[in-house]
Amino acid sequence: MSFTETGHVLETAIKIVEDVPVCDYCLGRQYAWLGTGTSNCERGRSVKLTLLMMADEMMKTGSKKRGEEIIAALAANGRFEPAKQLAKSNGREVSSADACHLCAINGESIFDRIESLKGRIEQESKELEFNTFLVGTIPPAKLVERQDELNAKYSLMHSETLKGHFNRELGKALQEMLGREVDFERPDVVFIYNMNEDRIDLQVNPVFIYGRYRKLKRGIPQSRWDCSACKGKGCEECGGTGRRYPDSISEYIGNPVQKMLQGTKFKVHAAGREDVDVLMLGDGRPFVVEISEPRIRTPDLKKIRKKVNRHARKKIEIDDLAMTSRARLQELKEQSSSNIKEYHATIEVERKVSDSELRALEREFNDREIEQRTPERVAHRRSDLVRKKQVHALRIKREKKRLLDASLTVQGGTYVKELISGDDGRTKPSISSLLGSACKCVKLDVTAIYGDSSSL
């Protein structure tokens, strides 16, 4: 009986064993995608045992020389103890190869490190809160190249990489030891093992907390605003602080949350932004605070709310906190330019305006599309584009002789101050252009934001 007649698996297996030293793990993973319900180690040992039985049969049925060659290869390169015993019973002593060609580093199989790695990972993660994990590895380039060469040389179609195999074996061992689940999509932590350097790195994935903030005092930017003269280094103009404004909404939220979750840094993502001199009222603006490398993943949200609100000293308030995800953060960003926002504005007008003019103005801005070129005041940080926005409704009345009280319902991303002033013709039409009189927004509040998905 020839090996060709028995199929490609055994035919290539004996070629591999005669070519390079190979352990049970690595021979088995050359056929990892054939058969189910078994491990690569069991698969490799089974292939070796089958080869040994066929070689023994050869010796007993007239192909003694070839049988002896295969047994010797299994004993030496295959490092297969039953083959060594069979060779010895036939009067031949065979020494096993020192290490596997495909998984050994400095003479040691990478799979022999799993037990010690379990203990090291347990120690490094003992003060880390996590429910799910994933294993990643960085294999030596030399071992990757050897596998690639073997694949090409023997047309191996069903092999698995050393990285994939080792990740699974270490993952199973850790799952049993830690009592946590493997998560391939959104693990809390990734244990990354550098095989060459024998180093374990922990990639602790961020935590995301959704909420809404109300801004109750003017003069606070949404994010840290450094001094433009010194770029945050500190100078005479900023009194050595390095800042144009001493505080920010982002810091009022992020600093306490980062401290409570024992993270390394924070970032606050909001559904749009209001100007420094604008209040955010009503139910507040949706935001997500992202905490990097947190050691705590399931915080007490009520305590966070109380701590942030106390820290902000009635300048801002947060509410509606809930744990969320990166996907929800992406939704928040995408919705910010399409949701609906309500504003309350006090408008200074150059001349007295009649009631009939105000009613006509309301009709003009009933579901009216406007065009806004990037305002001069933000041109230094925004692309110079013309954006089309929808004004859904305008309700306006006279408050004093030259002051108007307006409520506006507009599409997210609308520059409301420029909708009022016209920005020297960059916003068309505007309240100013339709009234035929210069108008200026002297006070502005955001009173509501709609369209924020409630799914977290």
Backbone torsions as a table, in degrees:
resi	resn	phi	psi	omega
1	MET	NA	131.1	178.0
2	SER	-96.7	158.3	178.8
3	PHE	-70.1	-26.7	178.0
4	THR	-60.9	-37.1	-178.9
5	GLU	-69.3	-23.6	-175.9
6	THR	-88.6	-6.7	176.6
7	GLY	115.1	164.7	-173.9
8	HIS	-65.2	-33.9	-176.8
9	VAL	-58.2	-55.2	-177.0
10	LEU	-71.5	-33.3	178.8
11	GLU	-61.6	-47.6	179.5
12	THR	-74.7	-31.9	-178.2
13	ALA	-60.5	-44.7	-178.5
14	ILE	-69.1	-32.8	176.8
15	LYS	-64.7	-41.8	179.0
16	ILE	-64.0	-46.9	-177.5
17	VAL	-63.7	-36.7	178.2
18	GLU	-74.7	-19.7	-175.8
19	ASP	-88.1	-48.6	-173.0
20	VAL	-139.9	153.6	172.4
21	PRO	-65.1	131.8	-176.1
22	VAL	-146.3	130.0	-179.6
23	CYS	-83.5	174.3	179.7
24	ASP	-60.2	-43.1	-179.8
25	TYR	-56.1	-50.3	-171.0
26	CYS	-78.4	-29.4	173.2
27	LEU	-69.0	-41.5	-179.6
28	GLY	-62.7	-35.7	-176.8
29	ARG	-76.8	-8.4	172.2
30	GLN	-69.7	-15.9	-179.7
31	TYR	-127.9	32.9	-171.9
32	ALA	-60.5	-30.3	-175.5
33	TRP	-97.1	15.8	174.1
34	LEU	-111.9	125.0	-178.9
35	GLY	78.8	155.9	-179.0
36	THR	-134.0	170.5	174.7
37	GLY	75.4	19.8	178.3
38	THR	-145.8	166.9	-179.5
39	SER	-97.6	165.1	176.9
40	ASN	-62.6	-36.6	178.9
41	CYS	-63.3	-46.4	178.0
42	GLU	-64.5	-38.7	-179.8
43	ARG	-64.6	-44.7	180.0
44	GLY	-64.6	-42.3	178.9
45	ARG	-65.4	-38.0	179.5
46	SER	-64.8	-41.0	178.3
47	VAL	-63.4	-44.3	179.1
48	LYS	-62.5	-41.9	179.8
49	LEU	-64.4	-41.0	178.3
50	THR	-63.6	-43.2	177.2
51	LEU	-61.3	-41.2	179.7
52	LEU	-63.2	-43.4	179.5
53	MET	-63.6	-40.8	179.2
54	MET	-68.0	-37.9	178.4
55	ALA	-66.5	-40.3	177.8
56	ASP	-62.6	-39.9	178.5
57	GLU	-64.1	-39.2	177.8
58	MET	-58.7	-45.0	-178.7
59	MET	-61.7	-30.0	-176.5
60	LYS	-93.1	-3.8	-176.6
61	THR	-129.6	27.6	170.1
62	GLY	103.0	-0.9	178.0
63	SER	-118.2	53.4	-171.7
64	LYS	-61.4	-44.4	-176.5
65	LYS	-61.0	-47.0	-179.5
66	ARG	-66.4	-37.8	177.6
67	GLY	-61.2	-42.9	178.8
68	GLU	-63.5	-38.6	179.7
69	GLU	-62.5	-42.6	-178.5
70	ILE	-68.8	-42.0	178.5
71	ILE	-61.8	-41.4	179.0
72	ALA	-63.9	-40.7	179.2
73	ALA	-64.9	-41.6	178.8
74	LEU	-65.2	-36.8	-179.8
75	ALA	-72.4	-40.0	-176.7
76	ALA	-85.1	-75.4	-177.7
77	ASN	-68.3	-33.7	-179.7
78	GLY	-78.8	-14.7	178.8
79	ARG	49.9	42.8	-171.6
80	PHE	-105.6	110.0	-173.2
81	GLU	-58.3	-43.2	177.7
82	PRO	-58.5	-32.3	178.5
83	ALA	-70.2	-38.5	177.0
84	LYS	-62.7	-41.0	179.5
85	GLN	-65.8	-40.3	179.8
86	LEU	-67.9	-40.6	178.1
87	ALA	-62.7	-41.9	179.9
88	LYS	-63.4	-39.6	179.4
89	SER	-66.8	-20.2	177.3
90	ASN	-97.6	13.0	174.2
91	GLY	83.8	22.7	-177.6
92	ARG	-130.4	124.7	176.7
93	GLU	-92.3	127.3	-179.6
94	VAL	-127.2	129.5	177.5
95	SER	-92.2	139.4	179.4
96	SER	-76.9	149.3	173.9
97	ALA	-62.2	151.2	-175.6
98	ASP	-65.6	-40.8	-173.2
99	ALA	-154.3	157.3	178.8
100	CYS	-68.9	136.6	-179.4
101	HIS	-68.1	-24.1	-169.7
102	LEU	-105.8	-13.6	-177.3
103	CYS	-138.5	3.5	-175.9
104	ALA	-91.8	139.1	173.1
105	ILE	-124.4	120.9	-176.6
106	ASN	53.6	41.6	175.5
107	GLY	80.4	2.1	-178.3
108	GLU	-117.4	130.9	176.1
109	SER	-65.4	135.8	179.5
110	ILE	-61.2	-28.1	-179.0
111	PHE	-71.8	-20.9	177.4
112	ASP	-75.0	-9.4	-179.9
113	ARG	-88.0	-9.0	-171.3
114	ILE	-58.6	-42.7	-178.9
115	GLU	-60.8	-45.8	-179.7
116	SER	-69.5	-34.1	178.2
117	LEU	-64.0	-37.1	177.5
118	LYS	-55.6	-48.2	-179.0
119	GLY	-65.5	-40.2	-179.5
120	ARG	-66.3	-41.9	179.8
121	ILE	-67.8	-39.3	177.6
122	GLU	-60.1	-41.7	-179.1
123	GLN	-67.0	-43.8	-176.0
124	GLU	-71.8	-22.4	-176.1
125	SER	-107.9	8.7	-171.9
126	LYS	-66.8	-26.3	179.3
127	GLU	-101.9	15.4	-177.5
128	LEU	-109.5	127.3	177.0
129	GLU	-86.0	123.6	176.0
130	PHE	-159.1	150.2	178.5
131	ASN	-110.7	-25.8	-179.2
132	THR	-131.0	155.5	-179.3
133	PHE	-149.7	171.4	175.1
134	LEU	-147.8	151.4	178.2
135	VAL	-108.1	135.2	173.2
136	GLY	-129.2	151.1	179.8
137	THR	-136.2	154.8	172.8
138	ILE	-117.9	99.1	-177.7
139	PRO	-79.8	156.7	176.2
140	PRO	-64.1	140.9	179.8
141	ALA	-58.6	-33.5	-178.4
142	LYS	-61.3	-42.8	-179.2
143	LEU	-71.8	-34.6	176.6
144	VAL	-64.2	-43.5	179.7
145	GLU	-63.6	-39.2	179.5
146	ARG	-63.0	-41.0	178.6
147	GLN	-66.0	-41.2	178.7
148	ASP	-61.6	-41.7	178.8
149	GLU	-63.3	-41.0	179.7
150	LEU	-65.8	-42.8	178.0
151	ASN	-57.2	-44.8	-178.0
152	ALA	-70.7	-41.1	-175.6
153	LYS	-65.7	-38.1	-174.9
154	TYR	-114.9	14.6	177.4
155	SER	50.3	49.2	-178.5
156	LEU	-76.7	117.4	-174.4
157	MET	-102.0	-12.5	-171.0
158	HIS	-124.6	22.2	-176.0
159	SER	-84.3	160.7	176.9
160	GLU	-117.3	146.6	179.3
161	THR	-69.8	155.4	174.6
162	LEU	-59.6	-40.4	-179.6
163	LYS	-59.9	-49.2	-179.1
164	GLY	-63.2	-41.9	-179.4
165	HIS	-66.0	-47.3	-177.6
166	PHE	-65.7	-40.5	177.9
167	ASN	-55.8	-43.1	-177.9
168	ARG	-68.6	-43.1	-178.6
169	GLU	-65.2	-44.9	178.8
170	LEU	-68.5	-37.6	178.7
171	GLY	-60.8	-43.6	178.8
172	LYS	-64.0	-41.5	180.0
173	ALA	-64.8	-41.3	179.4
174	LEU	-69.7	-37.7	179.6
175	GLN	-60.0	-42.1	179.5
176	GLU	-68.9	-40.9	-176.8
177	MET	-74.0	-44.0	-173.8
178	LEU	-84.9	-23.2	-176.3
179	GLY	71.0	24.1	176.9
180	ARG	-112.7	162.4	-176.7
181	GLU	-96.4	146.9	172.0
182	VAL	-79.4	135.8	177.9
183	ASP	-131.1	114.9	-176.9
184	PHE	-81.5	-16.5	-175.4
185	GLU	-96.6	-55.2	-175.4
186	ARG	-136.8	67.1	179.6
187	PRO	-70.2	149.6	175.5
188	ASP	-68.1	-37.8	-178.4
189	VAL	-143.3	145.8	175.3
190	VAL	-117.9	125.1	175.2
191	PHE	-93.4	114.3	-176.4
192	ILE	-107.4	119.5	-177.1
193	TYR	-107.1	120.5	174.6
194	ASN	-90.0	107.2	-173.5
195	MET	-64.0	-43.6	-177.1
196	ASN	-63.6	-43.1	-176.1
197	GLU	-91.6	-4.0	-177.3
198	ASP	50.7	48.9	-175.7
199	ARG	-123.2	139.0	177.3
200	ILE	-108.6	125.7	174.2
201	ASP	-114.3	141.8	177.6
202	LEU	-104.3	123.1	173.0
203	GLN	-103.7	98.9	-178.7
204	VAL	-89.5	114.1	-175.6
205	ASN	-75.6	152.0	-173.1
206	PRO	-69.4	160.9	173.1
207	VAL	-106.2	142.6	-179.6
208	PHE	-121.5	128.9	178.6
209	ILE	-123.0	123.8	178.6
210	TYR	-88.3	150.4	173.8
211	GLY	-170.9	-173.4	174.4
212	ARG	-131.6	139.8	176.6
213	TYR	-118.5	146.4	171.2
214	ARG	-112.0	132.0	177.3
215	LYS	-101.6	117.4	-170.1
216	LEU	-106.5	-3.4	-179.8
217	LYS	-136.4	138.5	179.0
218	ARG	-77.8	162.6	176.6
219	GLY	88.3	17.4	178.8
220	ILE	-119.9	119.2	177.1
221	PRO	-75.0	160.5	179.9
222	GLN	-70.1	-40.1	178.5
223	SER	-123.7	166.3	-178.3
224	ARG	-54.0	134.2	-177.5
225	TRP	-122.3	105.5	-178.7
226	ASP	-80.5	159.7	177.0
227	CYS	-63.6	129.1	-177.8
228	SER	-73.0	-22.8	-178.1
229	ALA	-73.7	-41.6	-175.4
230	CYS	-112.7	-0.2	-180.0
231	LYS	57.3	36.9	174.8
232	GLY	90.2	0.9	-176.7
233	LYS	-83.1	-24.3	-177.1
234	GLY	104.1	124.8	-179.4
235	CYS	-152.6	-179.8	-178.6
236	GLU	-64.4	-37.4	-176.7
237	GLU	-62.8	-36.3	-178.7
238	CYS	-101.8	9.4	179.4
239	GLY	67.9	25.8	177.7
240	GLY	80.5	0.7	-177.4
241	THR	-80.5	-23.7	-175.4
242	GLY	78.0	6.8	-173.3
243	ARG	-128.7	147.0	173.7
244	ARG	-82.6	-37.3	175.9
245	TYR	-124.3	141.7	-173.3
246	PRO	-74.5	-18.9	-176.3
247	ASP	-142.8	178.2	178.5
248	SER	-158.2	156.8	176.6
249	ILE	-60.2	-43.5	-179.1
250	SER	-55.6	-44.2	-178.4
251	GLU	-72.3	-37.1	177.5
252	TYR	-61.0	-34.9	179.0
253	ILE	-84.7	-50.8	-168.7
254	GLY	-70.2	-41.2	-175.7
255	ASN	-60.8	-50.1	178.9
256	PRO	-64.1	-38.0	-178.9
257	VAL	-67.1	-43.1	178.0
258	GLN	-59.0	-42.9	-179.5
259	LYS	-64.9	-42.9	-178.1
260	MET	-67.7	-33.4	-179.0
261	LEU	-92.2	-1.4	179.7
262	GLN	55.4	45.7	178.0
263	GLY	-91.2	178.3	-178.3
264	THR	-99.7	-25.5	176.4
265	LYS	-163.5	170.5	-179.3
266	PHE	-136.9	161.1	171.6
267	LYS	-147.1	130.1	178.8
268	VAL	-103.1	122.0	178.0
269	HIS	-107.5	127.5	-178.3
270	ALA	-122.0	155.5	176.8
271	ALA	-80.2	81.7	-175.9
272	GLY	85.7	-177.1	179.7
273	ARG	-149.1	149.3	173.8
274	GLU	-102.2	155.2	178.2
275	ASP	-65.9	164.2	-178.7
276	VAL	-56.1	-38.1	-175.0
277	ASP	-92.4	11.7	-176.5
278	VAL	-109.5	137.6	175.0
279	LEU	-86.4	153.4	173.8
280	MET	-117.6	105.3	-172.7
281	LEU	-110.7	-156.3	179.6
282	GLY	63.6	-137.8	179.4
283	ASP	-80.1	-6.4	176.8
284	GLY	96.7	174.0	-179.6
285	ARG	-97.8	130.2	177.5
286	PRO	-63.6	140.8	176.4
287	PHE	-147.0	163.1	170.3
288	VAL	-131.2	126.7	174.7
289	VAL	-99.6	127.9	-178.5
290	GLU	-106.3	122.6	179.8
291	ILE	-109.8	121.4	-178.8
292	SER	-83.9	140.7	174.9
293	GLU	48.2	51.5	-179.5
294	PRO	-74.0	143.4	173.3
295	ARG	-91.0	-18.4	175.6
296	ILE	-113.7	128.9	-176.5
297	ARG	-114.6	-14.4	-178.8
298	THR	-125.1	72.6	-176.1
299	PRO	-75.7	164.0	172.9
300	ASP	-81.4	106.3	-174.5
301	LEU	-67.0	-30.6	177.1
302	LYS	-64.8	-40.3	178.3
303	LYS	-66.9	-38.1	178.0
304	ILE	-61.6	-46.8	-179.7
305	ARG	-57.8	-47.3	-178.9
306	LYS	-64.1	-41.5	-176.9
307	LYS	-68.1	-43.2	179.1
308	VAL	-63.8	-46.4	-178.0
309	ASN	-64.5	-36.6	177.3
310	ARG	-68.8	-41.9	-179.5
311	HIS	-63.3	-34.5	-176.1
312	ALA	-81.7	-11.7	174.5
313	ARG	50.9	51.6	175.6
314	LYS	63.4	16.1	172.7
315	LYS	-84.1	-38.5	171.5
316	ILE	-137.4	162.8	173.5
317	GLU	-137.1	145.1	174.8
318	ILE	-119.6	156.3	-178.1
319	ASP	-158.5	176.1	175.2
320	ASP	57.0	39.9	-178.2
321	LEU	-72.8	143.8	177.2
322	ALA	-159.5	145.4	174.9
323	MET	-67.8	141.0	-178.6
324	THR	-144.1	-161.4	-171.3
325	SER	-137.6	170.6	176.7
326	ARG	-62.7	-34.9	178.6
327	ALA	-62.0	-40.7	178.9
328	ARG	-66.5	-35.9	176.4
329	LEU	-61.1	-43.6	179.5
330	GLN	-62.6	-40.6	176.6
331	GLU	-59.4	-43.2	-178.7
332	LEU	-58.8	-44.3	-179.6
333	LYS	-65.5	-42.0	-178.4
334	GLU	-67.1	-33.4	-177.5
335	GLN	-77.2	-20.2	-170.5
336	SER	-61.5	-29.2	-178.5
337	SER	-94.7	-5.0	-177.8
338	SER	-117.0	-12.9	-179.5
339	ASN	-73.9	175.6	-176.0
340	ILE	-108.4	135.5	-177.9
341	LYS	-127.4	143.5	177.0
342	GLU	-111.5	139.3	-179.2
343	TYR	-128.2	152.2	168.9
344	HIS	-119.3	126.5	-175.3
345	ALA	-128.9	143.4	168.5
346	THR	-105.6	123.3	-171.9
347	ILE	-116.4	130.2	174.6
348	GLU	-95.9	125.1	-177.4
349	VAL	-115.1	146.6	-172.6
350	GLU	-69.0	-29.5	-178.5
351	ARG	-133.4	167.7	176.0
352	LYS	-69.6	135.4	-177.2
353	VAL	-115.2	136.5	-178.2
354	SER	-80.2	161.2	177.3
355	ASP	-61.4	-38.1	-179.6
356	SER	-65.1	-34.8	176.8
357	GLU	-66.5	-38.5	179.8
358	LEU	-67.2	-39.1	178.5
359	ARG	-66.4	-39.5	178.0
360	ALA	-63.7	-38.6	178.5
361	LEU	-62.9	-42.1	178.0
362	GLU	-60.4	-41.5	179.7
363	ARG	-65.8	-39.5	-179.2
364	GLU	-62.4	-33.3	-177.2
365	PHE	-103.2	28.6	173.4
366	ASN	-91.2	103.7	-175.3
367	ASP	52.8	57.8	-177.6
368	ARG	-110.1	131.5	174.7
369	GLU	-85.7	134.8	177.1
370	ILE	-121.2	163.2	175.1
371	GLU	-117.1	130.0	-179.3
372	GLN	-126.9	117.3	170.4
373	ARG	-80.6	146.0	-177.8
374	THR	-47.6	123.3	-177.0
375	PRO	-60.2	150.0	178.5
376	GLU	-56.4	-37.9	-173.3
377	ARG	-69.2	-18.8	179.2
378	VAL	-119.1	7.2	-175.7
379	ALA	-61.7	-24.5	-179.2
380	HIS	-71.5	-17.8	-178.0
381	ARG	-127.2	1.3	178.6
382	ARG	-127.3	147.3	177.8
383	SER	-62.3	143.3	-179.9
384	ASP	-80.9	92.1	-176.7
385	LEU	-129.3	160.3	170.6
386	VAL	-103.0	119.4	-177.5
387	ARG	-110.7	139.1	176.1
388	LYS	-96.1	128.1	-178.9
389	LYS	-132.0	156.3	-177.4
390	GLN	-105.7	127.1	170.2
391	VAL	-98.2	112.8	-174.5
392	HIS	-81.1	-38.8	-177.3
393	ALA	-161.0	151.8	174.9
394	LEU	-137.8	128.7	172.4
395	ARG	-122.5	123.0	-172.4
396	ILE	-139.9	141.3	178.8
397	LYS	-145.4	162.8	179.8
398	ARG	-84.2	130.1	178.3
399	GLU	-98.8	-45.7	174.2
400	LYS	-138.1	-175.5	-174.9
401	LYS	-53.7	-45.9	-177.8
402	ARG	-122.6	22.9	175.8
403	LEU	-121.6	134.1	178.8
404	LEU	-115.5	146.2	177.4
405	ASP	-110.8	118.9	-173.5
406	ALA	-127.4	142.7	170.0
407	SER	-117.6	125.4	-175.9
408	LEU	-121.8	137.3	173.1
409	THR	-116.8	115.9	-171.2
410	VAL	-136.9	166.2	174.7
411	GLN	-71.6	145.5	176.5
412	GLY	-55.3	141.4	-180.0
413	GLY	90.9	-0.4	177.3
414	THR	-74.7	133.6	174.6
415	TYR	-84.0	99.4	-172.0
416	VAL	-71.2	-39.0	179.1
417	LYS	-59.9	-38.6	179.7
418	GLU	-77.1	-29.5	173.0
419	LEU	-60.8	-32.0	178.9
420	ILE	-79.2	-49.9	-172.4
421	SER	-84.9	-27.1	-174.6
422	GLY	90.4	-19.5	176.5
423	ASP	51.8	49.5	179.5
424	ASP	54.9	40.8	175.7
425	GLY	87.6	0.7	-179.1
426	ARG	-76.7	-22.3	173.4
427	THR	-110.9	125.2	-177.1
428	LYS	-135.3	131.2	-16.8
429	PRO	-74.8	172.7	177.1
430	SER	-134.0	167.0	175.9
431	ILE	-60.5	-40.3	179.7
432	SER	-62.3	-46.3	-176.7
433	SER	-68.0	-36.7	-179.0
434	LEU	-75.0	-30.0	175.6
435	LEU	-81.8	-18.7	-176.8
436	GLY	68.9	31.6	-178.3
437	SER	-149.9	143.0	178.9
438	ALA	-61.4	132.8	179.5
439	CYS	-128.8	146.7	179.8
440	LYS	-138.8	135.2	176.1
441	CYS	-81.9	116.6	-178.4
442	VAL	-100.8	-17.4	175.6
443	LYS	-155.1	137.8	-177.0
444	LEU	-142.8	135.7	175.1
445	ASP	-131.4	140.7	168.1
446	VAL	-87.1	125.9	-175.7
447	THR	-108.0	-18.0	179.0
448	ALA	-163.7	148.0	172.6
449	ILE	-130.3	122.4	-179.5
450	TYR	-113.5	160.6	175.4
451	GLY	98.2	-1.2	176.6
452	ASP	-74.8	120.6	-179.9
453	SER	-63.4	138.8	-179.6
454	SER	-84.5	-9.7	-180.0
455	SER	-75.0	132.9	-176.0
456	LEU	-104.3	NA	NA
